[in-house]
Amino acid sequence: MVKSLYGVEEAVNTIWVFVEQSDGVLKTVSLELLAKARELANGAGWPVTALLMGADVRASVPIAFAHGADEVRLAEHPLLADFTVEGYAHVACEALLAAKPSAFLLGATPDGRDLAGRLAVRLRTGLNADCTDLRLDPETGVMVSEVSGFGGGVLALLQMQHHRPQMATFRPGVFPLRAPDPSRHGNVVPIPVTLTPEMLHTHVIERVVGAGLDLSQAPVLVIGGRGVEGDFDTLRELAARLGGEVGATRPPVDEGYIERARQIGQTGVVCRPKLALVCGVSGAFHFVVGIRDAETVIAINNDPEAEIFKHADYCVIGDVREVLPAVLEQLKLHSGC
Ligand SMILES: Cc1cc2nc3c(=O)[nH]c(=O)nc-3n(C[C@H](O)[C@H](O)[C@H](O)COP(=O)(O)OP(=O)(O)OC[C@H]3O[C@@H](n4cnc5c(N)ncnc54)[C@H](O)[C@@H]3O)c2cc1C
């Protein structure tokens, strides 16, 4: 068996979280992970460390504390201004080897996945990818990650007995976002950055936000039609809570309520989510082809004769303006925030 660069005996009982930022704004998934790490650390009596890398990101430190970090390891350098896997992996690897945390959690974002894979190989440890839950045995310090596979048909529990750090990535929305506590403070530990331009083979020329959106991969889609009357904020909130994405029919796209990349249907994206929550949509053929492979379709429409009900597993006859807030309220009640 290949040994990790540091093992169980040397590992320090602490949970590290990669706190991902873009233009100095922390990603929501990182804050969700800090909250989860805080919860697990409280049970085990461990501290939580946020690893924050970037060019000028010190302003985000209090946010990391407010969301659960006890300590922030801060790496600031002009070469960290844009995410490059070489730069971030180099700095993170040195920081991890210096501190030897028992666990390291990352968001399953494009950059988080890229970094996690690279680090796992460098550290010769394992990586539990795209986990849907996490537990920590306070006695042994072993983490148990839950992963679903085979289209959700199998739920596997994974644990690393011998390798450290115990690395895992989590999709946005898997853990609830807790309210920040601005009274929390902690230590800021600067990380020496030994990067040189020659070490970076990736040069970011331009960043196009949103171009990477791929609705076809979304496990949950909350789709709004003309019937939502442009209120996509409620749908966005719902999609975030369900760990999914927002889609739309053609009319709201044509009317400029939402970007074209989110149009579902014949001239949009064809998807096969586990769940499609279809709100205020009549069920025209051009739209239905985009969701007919969904595992479960729930349709909400105030017209009992709406065509969409013929394609739905669950039919809710009602006004989206009443039904959606009620669903959100229930989700908040059950997630505790
Ligand atoms: C060549 C071609 C390609 C096309 N490609 C696409 C495509 O890719 N995707 C696509 O979506 N469309 C496409 N269309 C358009 C498509 O034919 C339909 O016109 C469109 O899907 C209708 O969108 P809708 O259901 O949101 O609107 P509508 O048909 O106007 O339906 C709105 C629905 O909302 C309900 N509603 C209204 N208010 C409420 C409320 N308060 N609460 C609950 N329900 C309410 C109504 O009862 C109604 O059923 C295409 C058309 C053509 C000709």
The ligand as a MOL file (V3000), in Angstrom:
LIG
                    3D

  0  0  0     0  0            999 V3000
M  V30 BEGIN CTAB
M  V30 COUNTS 53 58 0 0 0
M  V30 BEGIN ATOM
M  V30 1 C -39.1830 25.6640 -33.2070 0
M  V30 2 C -39.5460 25.9560 -31.7900 0
M  V30 3 C -38.6650 25.6250 -30.8000 0
M  V30 4 C -39.0080 25.8700 -29.4710 0
M  V30 5 N -38.1060 25.5300 -28.4960 0
M  V30 6 C -38.4530 25.7010 -27.2120 0
M  V30 7 C -37.5820 25.3030 -26.1700 0
M  V30 8 O -36.4590 24.8260 -26.3970 0
M  V30 9 N -37.9930 25.4610 -24.8840 0
M  V30 10 C -39.2010 25.9960 -24.5680 0
M  V30 11 O -39.5370 26.1020 -23.3670 0
M  V30 12 N -40.0200 26.4140 -25.5220 0
M  V30 13 C -39.6990 26.2740 -26.8360 0
M  V30 14 N -40.5520 26.6970 -27.7910 0
M  V30 15 C -41.7880 27.3900 -27.3680 0
M  V30 16 C -42.8460 26.3920 -26.9330 0
M  V30 17 O -43.5460 25.9380 -28.0480 0
M  V30 18 C -43.8380 27.0350 -25.9060 0
M  V30 19 O -44.3580 28.1970 -26.4630 0
M  V30 20 C -43.2060 27.3800 -24.5720 0
M  V30 21 O -42.5540 26.2440 -24.0590 0
M  V30 22 C -44.2860 27.8290 -23.5730 0
M  V30 23 O -43.6750 28.2680 -22.3980 0
M  V30 24 P -44.4910 28.3140 -21.0240 0
M  V30 25 O -45.0240 26.9720 -20.7400 0
M  V30 26 O -43.5730 28.9270 -20.0230 0
M  V30 27 O -45.6020 29.3970 -21.3030 0
M  V30 28 P -47.1630 29.2110 -21.5300 0
M  V30 29 O -47.4350 28.2500 -22.6030 0
M  V30 30 O -47.7120 30.5810 -21.6740 0
M  V30 31 O -47.6810 28.5480 -20.1710 0
M  V30 32 C -47.6840 29.2110 -18.9370 0
M  V30 33 C -48.3600 28.2680 -17.9400 0
M  V30 34 O -48.2780 28.8200 -16.6410 0
M  V30 35 C -49.5050 28.5810 -15.9690 0
M  V30 36 N -49.6320 29.6430 -14.9680 0
M  V30 37 C -49.8670 30.9540 -15.1650 0
M  V30 38 N -49.8510 31.6130 -14.0010 0
M  V30 39 C -49.6520 30.6940 -13.0400 0
M  V30 40 C -49.5450 30.7590 -11.6250 0
M  V30 41 N -49.6200 31.9280 -10.9610 0
M  V30 42 N -49.3460 29.6130 -10.9420 0
M  V30 43 C -49.2330 28.4190 -11.5850 0
M  V30 44 N -49.3300 28.3030 -12.9200 0
M  V30 45 C -49.5140 29.4330 -13.6490 0
M  V30 46 C -50.5690 28.6150 -17.0280 0
M  V30 47 O -51.7000 27.8530 -16.6170 0
M  V30 48 C -49.8420 27.9960 -18.2120 0
M  V30 49 O -50.0710 26.6070 -18.2440 0
M  V30 50 C -40.2270 26.4760 -29.1420 0
M  V30 51 C -41.1110 26.7890 -30.1610 0
M  V30 52 C -40.7850 26.5500 -31.4720 0
M  V30 53 C -41.7530 26.9090 -32.5240 0
M  V30 END ATOM
M  V30 BEGIN BOND
M  V30 1 1 1 2
M  V30 2 1 2 3
M  V30 3 2 2 52
M  V30 4 2 3 4
M  V30 5 1 4 5
M  V30 6 1 4 50
M  V30 7 2 5 6
M  V30 8 1 6 7
M  V30 9 1 6 13
M  V30 10 2 7 8
M  V30 11 1 7 9
M  V30 12 1 9 10
M  V30 13 2 10 11
M  V30 14 1 10 12
M  V30 15 2 12 13
M  V30 16 1 13 14
M  V30 17 1 14 15
M  V30 18 1 14 50
M  V30 19 1 15 16
M  V30 20 1 16 17
M  V30 21 1 16 18
M  V30 22 1 18 19
M  V30 23 1 18 20
M  V30 24 1 20 21
M  V30 25 1 20 22
M  V30 26 1 22 23
M  V30 27 1 23 24
M  V30 28 2 24 25
M  V30 29 1 24 26
M  V30 30 1 24 27
M  V30 31 1 27 28
M  V30 32 2 28 29
M  V30 33 1 28 30
M  V30 34 1 28 31
M  V30 35 1 31 32
M  V30 36 1 32 33
M  V30 37 1 33 34
M  V30 38 1 33 48
M  V30 39 1 34 35
M  V30 40 1 35 36
M  V30 41 1 35 46
M  V30 42 1 36 37
M  V30 43 1 36 45
M  V30 44 2 37 38
M  V30 45 1 38 39
M  V30 46 1 39 40
M  V30 47 2 39 45
M  V30 48 1 40 41
M  V30 49 2 40 42
M  V30 50 1 42 43
M  V30 51 2 43 44
M  V30 52 1 44 45
M  V30 53 1 46 47
M  V30 54 1 46 48
M  V30 55 1 48 49
M  V30 56 2 50 51
M  V30 57 1 51 52
M  V30 58 1 52 53
M  V30 END BOND
M  V30 END CTAB
M  END
